[in-house]
Amino acid sequence: MAYSLKTKKEVINQIRQGMTILEASRMYNLSRQTIGNWLKHPDKHLCETRIGREPFDIEEKVEVLRLIETGDLTHRQIAELKHINLYTIRNWIKDKNRILAVYSSQGHLPMITGSSNNSGEETETVSVADDKDTKQHIRDLKNENEFLKAKVAYLEALMEINGTPVAGFKKKSNTGPSTKSSEEASEM
């Protein structure tokens, strides 16, 4: 069970003022082992932590990646500074390109530049022009997708008019070019 930082501090303060672990255990309805862990590792248990399991927002992730990029602090130091699990930070490093792509897609300018990437990959700086090109490409793909959806709806309507039930029509899983010639297809 997770206990609030306030409860942890209160219990440890009571013990430091003379209360026994057994008395604190009974008073706060905690196990002696839990209290013992708090006393042995106060730096671990008394630091400000995230409430519950709230997901990190993209800005927090990018800020941590910025700190890593500068190289002034170790990953462990950043984890302690930001109160984030070290393994979480390592996962963000592995997922750096996706995080930056999401951040950029939200209209933010990319902030991590250079190639000091721990995975050995070289990351390119994304310019504003590249970002505009990417956004235009996404718009074009969305338009093309809408066009293709409309075309499929039209063809399904034609099939219904010709007496071919669309519900019974199975779509091919192979989207490659048809092996039949157009003449063979028109005869059917």
C-alpha positions in Angstrom: 0.0 0.0 0.0 1.2 3.5 -0.8 1.4 5.9 2.1 1.4 9.7 1.8 4.6 11.6 2.3 2.9 13.4 5.2 2.2 10.1 7.0 5.7 8.9 6.5 7.2 12.1 7.9 4.8 12.1 10.8 5.6 8.6 11.8 9.4 9.1 11.5 9.2 12.3 13.5 7.2 10.6 16.2 9.8 7.8 16.4 12.7 10.4 16.5 10.8 12.1 19.4 10.9 8.9 21.4 7.9 6.8 20.3 8.8 3.1 19.7 8.3 1.4 16.4 5.8 -0.9 18.0 3.8 2.0 19.4 3.9 3.8 16.0 2.9 0.6 14.3 -0.2 0.3 16.5 -1.1 4.0 16.4 -0.8 4.4 12.6 -1.9 0.8 11.7 1.4 0.1 9.9 3.6 -2.9 9.9 6.8 -2.7 11.9 8.7 -3.8 8.7 7.2 -0.8 6.8 8.3 1.6 9.5 11.7 0.0 9.6 12.2 0.4 5.9 11.3 4.1 6.2 13.9 4.5 8.9 16.6 2.6 7.1 16.1 4.4 3.8 14.6 7.9 4.5 16.1 9.3 1.3 14.1 6.8 -0.7 10.9 7.0 1.2 10.7 10.7 2.2 11.3 12.3 -1.2 8.5 14.0 -3.1 7.1 11.5 -5.4 4.4 11.5 -8.0 0.9 11.0 -6.7 -0.4 7.6 -7.7 0.5 6.5 -11.2 -0.2 9.7 -13.2 1.4 9.4 -16.6 4.2 11.8 -17.3 3.3 14.5 -19.8 5.3 15.1 -22.9 6.9 18.3 -21.6 8.4 16.4 -18.6 9.8 13.8 -20.8 11.4 16.3 -23.2 12.8 18.3 -20.2 14.5 15.1 -18.9 15.9 14.3 -22.4 17.2 17.9 -22.5 19.1 17.4 -19.3 20.5 14.2 -20.6 21.5 15.9 -23.8 23.5 18.6 -22.0 25.6 15.8 -20.3 26.1 17.9 -17.1 24.3 15.3 -14.9 24.3 11.5 -14.8 21.1 9.6 -15.4 21.0 8.7 -11.8 21.4 12.3 -10.7 18.6 13.4 -13.1 16.4 10.6 -11.7 17.0 11.8 -8.1 16.6 15.5 -9.1 13.3 14.9 -10.9 12.1 12.1 -8.6 11.7 9.7 -11.5 12.7 6.0 -11.6 16.0 5.5 -13.3 14.6 2.7 -15.5 11.8 5.1 -16.6 14.5 7.5 -17.8 16.3 4.8 -19.6 13.1 3.8 -21.4 12.6 7.4 -22.4 16.1 7.5 -23.9 15.4 4.3 -25.9 12.1 5.9 -27.0 13.6 9.4 -27.6 12.7 9.7 -31.3 9.0 8.9 -30.7 8.8 11.3 -27.8 10.3 14.1 -29.9 8.0 13.3 -32.8 5.0 13.5 -30.5 6.3 16.7 -29.0 7.0 18.2 -32.4 3.5 17.1 -33.7 1.9 19.2 -30.9 3.3 22.3 -32.5 6.4 22.6 -30.3 9.8 23.3 -31.9 12.2 20.4 -31.3 14.8 21.2 -28.7 17.2 18.3 -28.7 19.8 18.7 -31.3 23.1 17.2 -32.1 24.2 13.6 -32.0 25.1 12.8 -28.4 22.7 10.0 -28.2 23.6 7.1 -25.9 22.1 4.5 -28.2 24.8 5.2 -30.8 22.3 6.6 -33.3 22.7 10.0 -34.7 19.7 12.3 -34.4 19.1 15.1 -36.9 17.9 18.5 -36.0 14.4 19.1 -37.3 14.1 22.5 -38.8 10.9 24.5 -38.9 10.8 24.0 -42.7 11.0 20.2 -42.2 8.3 20.4 -39.6 6.0 22.3 -42.0 6.8 19.7 -44.8 5.9 16.9 -42.4 2.7 18.6 -41.4 1.8 19.1 -45.1 2.6 15.5 -45.8 0.3 14.4 -43.0 -2.5 16.6 -44.4 -2.0 15.1 -47.8 -2.2 11.6 -46.5 -5.4 12.4 -44.6 -6.9 13.9 -47.7 -5.9 10.8 -49.7 -7.3 8.6 -47.0 -10.7 10.4 -47.1 -10.7 10.1 -50.9 -10.1 6.4 -50.7 -12.8 5.9 -48.1 -15.2 7.8 -50.4 -14.2 5.6 -53.3 -14.7 2.4 -51.3 -18.2 3.6 -50.3 -19.0 4.4 -53.9 -17.8 0.9 -55.1 -19.8 -0.7 -52.3 -22.9 1.2 -53.4 -22.3 0.0 -57.0 -22.0 -3.6 -55.8 -25.3 -3.3 -54.0 -27.0 -1.8 -57.1 -25.6 -4.7 -59.2 -27.0 -7.2 -56.7 -23.8 -8.2 -55.1 -24.3 -8.0 -51.3 -21.4 -6.1 -49.7 -21.8 -8.0 -46.4 -21.0 -11.3 -48.2 -18.0 -9.8 -50.1 -14.7 -10.7 -48.5 -12.0 -8.2 -48.8 -8.7 -9.6 -50.0 -5.9 -9.5 -47.4 -3.3 -9.2 -50.2 -3.3 -5.6 -51.3 -0.8 -6.1 -54.1 -1.5 -5.8 -57.8 -4.1 -8.2 -59.1 -2.8 -11.1 -61.2 -5.9 -11.1 -63.4 -6.0 -8.8 -66.4 -8.6 -6.2 -66.6 -10.4 -8.1 -69.4 -10.7 -11.2 -67.2 -12.0 -9.0 -64.4 -14.6 -7.3 -66.6 -15.9 -10.7 -67.8 -16.9 -11.6 -64.3 
